[in-house]
Structure formats: structure tokens, C-alpha cells
Amino acid sequence: MKAKKSGGVLKAVARTHGGVGVAHNKNTAEMEVERMPAPAQVILPMQQHIGVPCSPIVKVGDMVAVGQLIADSEKYVSAPIHASISGKITKIGETPLPNGVISQSITIESDGEMRPFEGITPPTVTNREELIKAVRASGLVGLGGAGFPTHVKLNFPPDKNVDTLIINVAECEPYITVDYRECIDNSWDILSGIFTLKELLGIKNVIIAVEDNKPAAIKELRKIADNSNDTDDTVKVMVLKSRYPQGAEKVLVQATTGRRVPPGKLPADIGCMVMNVASVAFIARYLKTGKPLVSRSLTVDGSAIANPKNVRVAIGTNVGDVIDFCGGFKEDPYKIITGGPMMGLAIIGTDLPVLKQNNAILALAEKTRRVKREMDCIRCGRCANVCPMDLMPTLIARFAKVKDAEKIKQTGVTVCMECGSCSYACPSGIPLVQYMRLAKTILAEEGGKK
């Protein structure tokens, strides 16, 4: 299928299945990112990415500077960790993460100076191999929330014939606006990152995919697509319908190219690579400055937050300190979430560190609580209608309840992205996402027995 042009931009080439219409609640869209003052302490978990945790290369009592390497791993699927403030290593212990996992961590007490590490220099990058090496050294993981080490994504095998780079600007989760602000405030970094990746990775086409509820971002992104550097006119802006989960990787690939990622495969297997817009902009800044990933922007919002903001914080900053910077709570929160309300993780308190992949902190007041009382399934089929992966969630839930691994396997639950559309649409209030996770756990346990 060919994309259609409308007003100088492209329209989606394929209609994807399912999805739900959620309230946007982009309350902070027109708020520029504020830099939060350096905290008195940061806690840096060794597990801030998909893959193997890092191991400390420092010890208690060491003095470190901003950007200094403090933890790494020899394993391929991992990403190094750098000091986000300057000061003294006071503890190497354990820290709980939002998902309940206990991770080894490094605590740094600030010296109040925010001294940059003397060894920071821009990397020399003239080819694909040097780019991948530099991105790994930067510690970059997917800033859209997935946390997958970026150097692994860039290092696709040549035989995959990746011809299309898709820049994800969908930001379809309610409340979150940091990717939108990246487009408005740092469009030249995005431009630089796109053309660097395009040239060094040998990718022919670039599609900047953005939802239609972001007209100001579309205007800025068109400047990138129309830039004189794009002499062969291969960088395009594509406007997609605003519908959750439009920004999910496999959904985005189908909407922008018409290609479908088969079960168990990755976008690279069908010639595509998807990157979050903030990740692309970071690569451009890192190549210019050599400063690794030590801070990130996140949206702080929700009905319980006194002064919602977009803030730039040092990685490892306490979640409670970030909320205090935004005026604290104006009402007692009934739920605090890291990430968006659809796929984020509810946390039991604010004494947790901000991680590389955190793009939002939400606090919701009791008055906005919308929890349905669970009732029996009425066989309405809404969950199947909204599932972007064409699954039958109620059937999977039924098999999960009786722990029938063989029948669960036949349902194809492993392709479930846990987007929450099924739970959102269910009139009976059935926690279908939890049953999807239970079904996957049952399959994993069954596989471990063999």
C-alpha cells in the first residue's frame, strides 16, 4: 500500500485492528521542561534496562563526578550506568523497583558541586560500528518506557535488510507530554539524530509518526522532513489517528508501512526499526558533547499533584522529591503510577528512584477513581474487538484460571503487549491484563519443567 498525502504530510497506509479512545489529558503540553535542582542523594539501580543487570565498578567511599562510569556488564544485552550527580559513594546495597524486583544499587551523596567527569569527550563516529559502540558507551536505553538497550536495536544483522526507520512520536498514553516537548523544544537535535542514523546505518527511508492531536509538533516535524539535507526526499512525516495504543511498536509498524510483524519476530525481521523521538535526539546530543545518559525528562501530573509539570531530573532521584518539586500533593492520592495510566506500574510509595525508562509520574486523587466492580463475563466480545493483536482475552482468562498450559499456548497469548485495552473496554470490570500476565507465567513455568 502507498501512503496518501494530506496537506504536505502522509496519512497511515494501513488501518490497524482494535484500540480504544482514551481521554488525552495532555495538561502539561504547553509547559516547557523545568530542570529540577540536583538532589542531595541519588540511588542508581543496576537493573535499568531489559537484559542483564550491571555490576558496580566503584566501591563505598569513592568520589565520583557527573557522567563517570560506575557500573557495567560484559553481557551484550545490557547498558552501562553513570553517576548522575557528583559526590561520594555511600552505599552499595539493594533497592526495590516499581515492578517489585529487588535490584542491587549504588547510592551517591551529593557534594553540591555537580562536577562533570573530566574524561567526558565527544566520541569519534564515522561508521556504523563506531556509532553502535558510542551508543552503548552512552548508556542509552529506550526512553519511551521499554528500556531496551539502544545499541542492541541498532546492531541489526545486515541480512535483515532494514530499509525503514520509524520515529515514534505517537505518545498515545494519557497525560504524558515529554516527547511532544522534545519536538517543540529540540527539533534540531531530532533532525541531527535522524540524518546521522540514516547515513551511518544505511537506511533508505525515515517515517516520523505522530498522532493527529499534536498539530504544533506536526508543524515542527515538517521542518525536519522539508530540510535541505534530505536531498532525495526520503524523510516523511506521517499523521496517524489518535487512538491508543497507536504508539505500540508492532501497531506503529503496520500503520506506517502496512507490514505486519509475525509472532515471535521483531520489526527488523520485516525491514523496519522503531525508535522513540527522545532517544534519537539524545543520540545527537551525545555525539556532540560526549555526555552520557544521566538525566531525563518526565511528566508529573494527575489530579492529586499540586502543580503539574514537565521536569528534567537526575536519574536516581527519589520519586517523592520530584513530586515535592511539583508542589507535592494537593489531595491524598489513591494511586501513584510510574509511566502512563494504561501501561504504567502502580507503586506502593514514593520512596523509589527515577529510572532511565521512566517517562512520567502520575498521582491520582480519590475523586477521579474509576474502578469497576468485577462481575461475570457477559460474552459481549468487546475485549476481542479492541485487542490490537487479534487475541481473545476472555478465552485466555478462562484457561489461565484453570492453569491449562496446553490450551493457553494455542491462544497465542505470547504476542500480548499488555496494553490494557481489553481491561479498559470490559463492562464487567474483569482484570484481563492480569490474566494475560498469569497465562504467560503459566507457560513459562511449564516450559521450565521440560
CORCOR-V303837 format. One record per pair of residues at least 6 apart in sequence whose C-alpha atoms are under 7 Angstrom apart, sorted by the first residue. I is the first residue (numbers start at 1). J is the second residue. Records with the same first field share a line. If there is no record, write none. Layout:
I->J  J
This chain:
1->13  258
2->13
3->10  11  12  13
4->10  11
5->11
9->237  238  239
10->237  238  239
11->238  239  240
12->238  239  240  255  256
13->255  256  257  258
14->254  255  256  258
15->255
16->251  254  255
17->388
18->385  386  387  388
19->243  244  245  386  387  388  421
20->243  244  386  421
21->243  244
22->244
23->174
24->174  175
25->174  175
26->174  175  176  177
27->175
28->177  308  309  310
29->177  180  181
31->309  310
32->181  310
33->310  311  312
34->310  311  312
35->311  312  313
36->311  312  313
38->314
39->317
40->109  110
41->108  109  110
42->107  108  109  316  317  318
43->105  106  107  108  316  317  353
44->105  106  107  316
45->95  103  104  105  106
46->53  54  55  103  104  105
47->53  54  103
48->147  355  356
49->78  79  141  147  148  149
50->147  148  149
51->77  78
52->75  77  78
53->78
54->71  72  73  80
55->71  72  73
56->70  71  72
57->70  71
58->70
59->89
60->89  90  91  92
61->88  89  90
62->88  89
63->87  88  89
64->83  86  87  88
65->83  85  86  87  115  116  117
66->83  84  85  86  114  115  116  117
67->82  83  84  116  117  291  292  294
68->82  83  117
69->81  82  83
70->81  82  83
71->80  81  82
72->79  80  81
73->80
77->149  152
78->149
79->136  139  140  149
80->137  139
81->139
82->294
83->294
84->294  295  314  315
85->110  114
86->110  111  113  114  115
87->108  109  110  111
88->108  109  110
89->107  108  109
90->107  108  109
91->106  107
92->105  106  107
93->104  105  106
94->102  103  104  105
95->102  103  104  105
96->102  103
97->103  352
98->345  347
99->345
120->290  291
121->289  290
122->287  288  289  290
123->134  287  290
125->131
127->200
128->200  201
132->151  154  155
135->151
136->151
138->292  293
139->292  293
140->149  150  293
141->147  148  149  150
142->148  149  150  276  279  357
143->276  278  279  356  357
144->276  357  359
145->357  358  359
146->357
147->357
156->268
160->268  269  271
161->271
162->203  268  271  272  273
163->203  204  205  271  272
164->203  204  205  206  271  272  273
165->203  205  206  207  272  273  274
166->206  207  208  209  273  274  275
167->207  208  209  274  275  276  277
168->208  209  210  247  274  275  276  277
169->179  209  210  276  277
170->209  210  211  246  247
171->179  247
172->243  244  245  246  247
173->244  340  342
174->340  341
175->301
176->299  340  360
177->299
178->297  298  299  310
179->277  278
180->217
182->278
183->217  220  221
184->217  220
187->220
189->281  284  285
190->277  280  281
191->224
192->284
193->280  281  283  284
194->280
198->204
204->234
205->234  235
206->234  235  236
207->235  236  237  238
208->236  237  238
209->237  238  239  240
210->238  239  240
211->239  240  241  242
212->239  240  241  242
213->242
221->237
222->237
225->235  236  237
245->419
246->252
249->274
250->261
253->259  260
254->260
261->267  270
263->415
267->273
286->292
294->314  315
295->312  313  314  315
296->312  313  314  315
297->310  311  312  313  359
298->310  311  312  359  360
299->309  310  311  359  360  361
300->308  309  310  360  361  362
301->308  309  361  362  363
302->362  363  364
303->363  364  365
304->329  330  331  332  333  363  364  365
305->328  329  330  363
306->326  327  328  329  330
307->326  327
308->326
309->326
315->354  355  356
316->353  354  355
317->353  354
318->351  352  353  354
319->350  351  352  353  354
320->350  351
331->365
332->365
333->363  364  365  366
334->364  365  366
335->346  363  364
336->346  347  362  363  364
337->344  345  346  347  361  362  363
338->344  345  346  358  360  361  362
339->345  358  359  360  361
340->360
342->419  420
343->419  420
372->429
373->429
374->428  429  430
375->428  429  430
376->428
377->428
382->425  426
383->393  422  425  426
384->390  391  392  393
386->421  422
387->421  422
389->416
393->432
396->408  411  436
397->432  435  436
399->407  408
400->408  435  438  439
403->442
405->442  443  446
408->439
413->436  440
414->440
418->433
420->433
422->432
423->429  430  431  432  433
